[in-house]
């Protein structure tokens, strides 16, 4: 039944994409032409908001379709090792829909982008871990370092986290006009259940600033729509009890590092 659901989701994406593209081509109206974004990663580990989920190498793919602010997509993580019994099998599927709108001519900040979305996370071999989340993001793209805030709520288990971040891209034209360096820094705050799980007796069961996550990447743009390059993620636990929690884990530490390669295509 789960596989049928995944196939159905992918068919919906493909059918919507094909139908909208055909309509746009027939009408000659680029305004109705959808944008397709595909990203393929290989990573030394699977890390999420500073915490290692899988300590061994994984492949991650994301396919999304967006049109007039609305978007729909699917993301998956495939384990290339035998850890947790997932050998070359997807360990996680995320299905998401949402709407993004950019307000322009906003006094003092020029523009304001708001993103509201829903995500269903499916764990094929651990159905009890399946979650449903809502997120609300706000970003000021046109001011220095493009600050953003994203609030995520798992409404079934009442788990909250807040990410506040900045980011910047720097063209390395002195090396190549096609080379771009990017960096982003996020601070992650979690509520009691985000940090400590469902165990109220855990020292990490507290509202706290959990981690800082630094992401850097170097991408070479082969064309306007295709890029490839390495990336690195470095994360640090900020709260004392969170550090103790990470150090007590077999797969985490108070500092976590990940490296990998990313292929991105946009059409």
Residue pairs with C-beta under 8 A, 6 or more apart in sequence:
2 122
2 124
2 127
5 122
6 74
6 93
6 122
9 74
9 95
10 74
12 72
13 63
13 65
13 72
13 73
13 74
16 34
16 65
16 72
17 34
17 36
17 65
20 32
20 33
20 34
20 67
21 33
21 34
23 32
24 30
24 32
24 33
24 34
25 33
31 68
32 67
32 68
34 65
34 66
34 67
35 65
35 66
35 67
35 266
35 267
36 63
36 64
36 65
36 266
36 267
37 62
37 63
37 64
37 65
37 66
37 73
37 264
37 265
37 266
38 61
38 62
38 63
38 64
38 264
38 265
38 266
39 60
39 61
39 62
39 262
39 263
39 264
39 265
40 59
40 60
40 61
40 262
40 263
40 264
41 59
41 60
41 61
41 231
41 260
41 261
41 262
41 263
42 57
42 58
42 59
42 60
42 260
42 261
43 57
43 58
43 59
43 60
43 258
43 259
43 260
44 57
44 258
44 259
44 260
45 52
45 54
45 55
45 56
45 57
45 58
45 256
45 258
46 52
46 53
46 54
46 58
46 60
46 77
46 91
46 258
47 53
47 233
47 235
47 256
47 258
49 161
49 163
49 186
49 188
49 210
49 211
49 213
50 188
50 210
50 211
50 212
50 213
50 235
50 236
50 237
50 256
51 211
51 235
51 246
51 252
51 256
52 249
52 251
52 252
52 256
52 258
54 77
54 79
54 83
54 84
54 91
54 251
55 83
55 250
55 251
56 79
56 80
56 81
56 83
57 80
57 81
58 77
58 78
58 79
58 80
58 91
59 77
59 78
59 80
60 75
60 76
60 77
60 78
61 75
61 76
61 78
62 73
62 74
62 75
62 76
63 73
63 74
63 75
64 71
64 72
64 73
64 74
64 96
65 71
65 72
65 73
66 72
66 100
69 99
69 100
69 101
70 97
70 98
70 99
71 96
71 97
71 98
71 99
71 100
71 117
72 96
72 97
73 95
73 96
73 97
74 93
74 94
74 95
74 96
75 93
75 94
75 96
76 90
76 92
76 93
76 94
77 90
77 91
77 92
78 88
78 89
78 90
78 91
79 86
79 87
79 88
79 89
79 90
79 91
80 88
81 87
84 91
84 125
85 125
86 125
89 124
89 125
90 124
91 123
91 124
91 125
92 121
92 122
92 123
92 124
93 121
93 122
93 124
94 119
94 120
94 121
94 122
95 119
95 120
95 122
96 117
96 118
96 119
96 120
97 117
97 118
98 115
98 116
98 117
98 118
98 135
99 115
99 116
99 117
100 113
100 114
100 115
100 116
101 113
101 114
102 111
102 112
102 113
102 114
102 141
103 111
103 112
103 113
103 114
104 110
104 111
105 111
106 112
109 140
109 142
109 143
110 142
110 143
111 140
111 141
111 142
112 138
112 139
112 140
113 137
113 138
113 139
113 140
113 141
114 136
114 137
114 138
115 135
115 136
115 137
115 138
115 139
115 150
116 134
116 135
116 136
116 137
117 134
117 135
118 132
118 133
118 134
118 135
119 132
119 133
119 135
120 130
120 131
120 132
121 129
121 130
121 131
121 132
121 133
122 130
123 129
123 130
131 154
131 156
131 157
131 159
132 154
132 155
132 156
133 152
133 153
133 154
133 155
134 152
134 153
134 155
135 150
135 151
135 152
135 153
136 150
136 151
137 148
137 149
137 150
137 151
138 148
138 149
138 150
139 146
139 147
139 148
139 149
140 146
140 147
140 148
145 166
145 167
145 168
146 166
146 167
146 168
147 164
147 165
147 166
148 163
148 164
148 165
148 166
148 167
149 162
149 163
149 164
149 165
150 162
150 163
150 165
151 160
151 161
151 162
152 160
152 161
152 162
152 163
153 159
153 160
154 160
157 193
157 198
158 191
158 193
159 190
159 191
159 193
159 194
160 190
160 191
160 193
160 194
161 188
161 189
161 190
161 191
161 194
161 210
162 188
162 189
162 190
163 186
163 187
163 188
163 189
164 186
164 187
164 189
165 184
165 185
165 186
165 187
166 184
166 185
167 182
167 183
167 184
167 185
168 182
168 183
168 184
169 180
169 181
169 182
170 180
170 181
170 182
171 177
171 179
171 180
172 179
172 180
172 181
173 179
176 220
178 220
178 221
178 222
179 218
179 219
179 220
179 221
180 218
180 219
180 221
180 227
181 216
181 217
181 218
182 215
182 216
182 217
182 218
182 219
183 214
183 215
183 216
183 217
184 214
184 215
184 216
185 212
185 213
185 214
185 215
186 212
186 213
186 215
187 209
187 211
187 212
187 213
187 238
188 209
188 210
188 211
188 212
188 213
189 207
189 208
189 209
189 210
190 207
190 208
190 210
191 207
192 200
192 205
192 206
192 207
193 205
194 210
195 204
195 205
195 206
195 207
195 208
195 210
195 239
195 241
195 242
195 245
196 202
196 203
196 204
196 205
196 206
196 245
197 204
197 205
199 205
202 245
203 241
203 244
203 245
204 239
204 241
204 242
204 244
204 245
206 239
206 241
208 238
208 239
208 241
208 242
209 238
209 239
210 237
210 238
210 239
210 242
211 235
211 236
211 237
211 238
211 242
212 235
212 236
212 238
213 233
213 234
213 235
214 233
214 234
214 235
215 231
215 232
215 233
216 231
216 232
217 229
217 230
217 231
217 232
217 262
218 229
218 230
218 231
219 227
219 228
219 229
219 262
219 264
220 227
220 228
220 229
221 227
222 228
225 265
225 266
225 267
226 263
226 264
226 265
226 266
227 263
227 264
228 261
228 262
228 263
228 264
229 261
229 262
230 259
230 260
230 261
230 262
231 259
231 260
231 261
231 262
232 257
232 258
232 259
232 260
233 256
233 257
233 258
233 259
234 255
234 256
234 257
234 258
235 255
235 256
235 257
236 254
236 255
236 256
237 243
237 245
237 246
237 254
237 255
243 254
245 252
246 252
246 253
246 254
246 256
247 253
247 254
